[in-house]
């Protein structure tokens, strides 16, 4: 198995789904995933902050960028890593306060995953 396939498999195990974009990037340039793997390990591993907390932070950041697909990915990862509805809704409040209604609107489809 190629190294980029192993990296994508590992990410899938941690977040509970297989990001299609990583498959494509890995096929185009396997070295690209090395940098991604390092970032992935930092976010999805407990440190001074829990992985769940870091994922909720990432959710807020991608929402502020109004990237709906990114929000869906982070929401799936948050749920897979044990985020509760209350924690996600508190994160939504932070998103609203810091980034406004457009950032909250970017979460509309991802919020359906909580139900």
Wavefront OBJ file of the C-alpha trace (Angstrom):
o trace
v 0.000 0.000 0.000
v 1.327 3.446 -0.895
v 2.275 5.898 1.851
v -0.423 8.389 0.846
v -3.081 5.652 1.018
v -1.874 4.783 4.544
v -2.114 8.457 5.527
v -5.667 8.734 4.181
v -6.638 5.440 5.870
v -5.302 6.748 9.192
v -7.223 10.003 8.834
v -10.386 8.054 8.012
v -10.001 6.013 11.203
v -9.593 9.155 13.315
v -12.406 11.236 11.862
v -14.828 8.559 10.723
v -14.972 9.330 6.996
v -12.628 9.429 4.024
v -11.926 12.957 2.741
v -12.098 12.645 -1.042
v -9.849 15.647 -1.580
v -7.001 13.878 0.215
v -7.290 10.902 -2.130
v -6.983 13.240 -5.099
v -4.114 15.260 -3.632
v -2.266 12.094 -2.640
v -2.515 10.737 -6.155
v -1.331 14.023 -7.680
v 1.476 14.660 -5.213
v 2.107 12.131 -2.415
v 4.527 14.575 -0.734
v 1.659 17.013 -0.171
v 0.130 14.623 2.339
v 3.282 14.629 4.481
v 2.554 18.185 5.586
v -1.110 17.360 5.999
v -0.239 14.303 8.096
v 1.787 16.453 10.504
v -1.102 18.909 10.897
v -3.555 16.050 11.248
v -1.510 14.477 14.028
v -1.362 17.784 15.905
v -5.110 18.443 15.692
v -6.375 14.909 16.184
v -4.130 14.063 19.127
v -4.671 15.131 22.723
v -2.099 17.569 24.057
v -2.556 20.528 26.377
v -5.943 20.754 24.644
v -8.034 17.715 23.877
v -8.424 16.676 20.243
v -12.144 17.427 20.579
v -11.437 21.000 21.696
v -9.001 21.554 18.835
v -11.537 20.201 16.331
v -14.204 22.572 17.681
v -11.691 25.389 17.269
v -11.080 24.255 13.696
v -14.847 24.210 13.140
v -15.031 27.850 14.208
v -12.146 28.827 11.943
v -13.509 27.151 8.807
v -16.958 28.587 9.514
v -15.387 32.051 9.687
v -14.009 31.384 6.199
v -17.535 30.362 5.115
v -16.322 27.075 3.639
v -19.410 24.854 3.830
v -17.618 21.634 2.812
v -14.896 22.345 5.374
v -17.538 22.950 8.047
v -19.180 19.619 7.228
v -15.840 17.828 7.503
v -15.027 19.445 10.849
v -18.553 18.745 12.143
v -18.224 15.051 11.262
v -14.841 14.978 12.951
v -16.184 16.761 16.044
v -19.044 14.293 16.391
v -16.720 11.326 15.821
v -14.445 12.681 18.553
v -17.238 12.989 21.113
v -18.471 16.570 20.773
v -21.925 16.959 22.262
v -24.803 19.025 20.903
v -24.249 21.536 23.722
v -20.555 21.877 22.904
v -21.316 22.368 19.225
v -24.020 24.945 19.969
v -21.635 26.846 22.240
v -19.123 26.792 19.395
v -21.888 28.181 17.144
v -22.296 31.065 19.608
v -18.567 31.773 19.384
v -18.789 31.643 15.584
v -21.658 34.146 15.637
v -19.941 36.535 18.039
v -16.606 36.459 16.240
v -17.651 36.063 12.595
v -21.322 36.966 12.296
v -24.371 35.561 10.557
v -22.632 34.617 7.264
v -20.321 32.255 9.152
v -23.277 30.713 10.964
v -25.075 30.325 7.641
v -22.094 28.339 6.337
v -22.947 25.762 9.034
v -26.546 25.139 7.955
v -25.965 21.746 6.292
v -23.409 20.588 8.859
v -25.841 21.277 11.720
v -28.194 18.677 10.247
v -25.615 16.057 11.237
v -26.420 16.635 14.913
v -30.007 15.400 14.605
l 1 2 3 4 5 6 7 8 9 10 11 12 13 14 15 16 17 18 19 20 21 22 23 24 25 26 27 28 29 30 31 32 33 34 35 36 37 38 39 40 41 42 43 44 45 46 47 48 49 50 51 52 53 54 55 56 57 58 59 60 61 62 63 64 65 66 67 68 69 70 71 72 73 74 75 76 77 78 79 80 81 82 83 84 85 86 87 88 89 90 91 92 93 94 95 96 97 98 99 100 101 102 103 104 105 106 107 108 109 110 111 112 113 114 115
